[in-house]
Each structure stands twice: as structure tokens, then as C-alpha cells.
Amino acid sequence: LTRKNYRVEFFNLGVNGAQSEDVAKVVEKMVPVLRPDLVIYGVCYNDFLPSGVGQYEKSYPFPLPQALKKWFRERTRFGRFMDEAYQAALLRFGFSMDFYDDILKDFNGYQRRFGADVKRMNDFVRTQGLPPVVGITLDQNVSIGSRGHQISRIAEKLMREAGFVVISA
């Protein structure tokens, strides 16, 4: 054991629903102000989407008022079950989009955009005299080979290409 004392201060600048472009802007704004010793970026899957675009909203061509659909979905088990079954059917028949598949197919350049954003982040951090950004994907439902895991691997590859130090999922 070492007998050194370390003082650690951690700032979580994460914003719920922010994408990689938004994170890059926060890094560029806050790193000069806070002057950290290290920048860590926790990647969520929706970070691949364009700024301002959250995980795809469920669309229901089913003729019920939105408030009623929401009430059934949030307050009853049957409503949740029907919601999930209905969404699965829409996805299966191609009537609804899934952002996981769109990211994996690089639909609308999602992977390219993310790669450019993480490069921008790391380049900026390095110009501030800091070590490379440490990146980790935050895979909430780890399952080797799943679509989420595949996106994690893509994120790790793109972060490595950008010069990050990557903690592998």
C-alpha cells in the first residue's frame, strides 16, 4: 500500500438525452473553465443520434387519444404488454424504425457523426494540455453479441481511432 494521500474531485457534466455533438460542446465550454486533470466520457447508445434527437418515439397509428394510451401503458400491466407486443409487430413488419438497427447500418451516417464528434472532443482536450479522453460505453443490458453490445464495440473502435484511452465493455 502507498501512503500517499490523493484529493479527488469529480464533476458529472452529463445531460440526460444529450448526444455526442452536445457532449463535444460541453467539453469545449467547460474544460477551460474547470481545468480538469482528466476527462472521462461515458457513451450511451443514443449518443450516435443527431443533436436534439432522442430515442425514437413510439408512433401509434392506433386510433386512441395519446393521453389514454399513455395512461394504459404506464398504469396497467396489460397496457405495457400490449404496447410491447404492438411495437414488436410494427418493427417486425417494417412499419416502425429502431435506432439500434439504424446505428448498426450507419443509417444517416450515425457512426460517422459519432466518430467525428469523439475526434473533435479528444483533439480539443489534447490542445488544452491534457491526456487523451478516457472513454467507456455504458451498456446497461450487457449481453455478448446483442445489438447493444455491437454498438458498444463500434463506439470503442471509433474512440480508439480518435485517440481515446478506451475501457472496454
Secondary structure as the mmCIF struct_conf table of DSSP 4:
data_model
#
loop_
_struct_conf.conf_type_id
_struct_conf.id
_struct_conf.beg_label_comp_id
_struct_conf.beg_label_asym_id
_struct_conf.beg_label_seq_id
_struct_conf.end_label_comp_id
_struct_conf.end_label_asym_id
_struct_conf.end_label_seq_id
TURN_TY1_P TURN_TY1_P1 ASN A 16 GLY A 17
HELX_RH_AL_P HELX_RH_AL_P1 SER A 20 LEU A 34
BEND BEND1 ASP A 37 ASP A 37
STRN STRN1 ILE A 40 VAL A 43
HELX_RH_3T_P HELX_RH_3T_P1 TYR A 45 PHE A 48
BEND BEND2 LEU A 49 LEU A 49
HELX_LH_PP_P HELX_LH_PP_P1 PRO A 50 PRO A 50
TURN_TY1_P TURN_TY1_P2 SER A 51 GLY A 52
BEND BEND3 GLN A 55 GLN A 55
HELX_LH_PP_P HELX_LH_PP_P2 TYR A 56 LYS A 58
BEND BEND4 PHE A 62 LEU A 64
HELX_RH_AL_P HELX_RH_AL_P2 GLN A 66 ARG A 75
HELX_RH_AL_P HELX_RH_AL_P3 ARG A 77 ARG A 92
TURN_TY1_P TURN_TY1_P3 PHE A 93 GLY A 94
BEND BEND5 PHE A 95 SER A 96
HELX_RH_AL_P HELX_RH_AL_P4 PHE A 99 LEU A 104
TURN_TY1_P TURN_TY1_P4 LYS A 105 ASP A 106
HELX_RH_3T_P HELX_RH_3T_P2 PHE A 107 GLY A 109
HELX_RH_AL_P HELX_RH_AL_P5 TYR A 110 THR A 127
TURN_TY1_P TURN_TY1_P5 GLN A 128 GLY A 129
HELX_LH_PP_P HELX_LH_PP_P3 LEU A 130 VAL A 133
STRN STRN2 VAL A 134 THR A 137
BEND BEND6 GLN A 140 ASN A 141
TURN_TY1_P TURN_TY1_P6 ILE A 144 GLY A 145
BEND BEND7 SER A 146 SER A 146
HELX_RH_AL_P HELX_RH_AL_P6 ARG A 147 GLU A 161
TURN_TY1_P TURN_TY1_P7 ALA A 162 GLY A 163
STRN STRN3 VAL A 165 ILE A 167
#
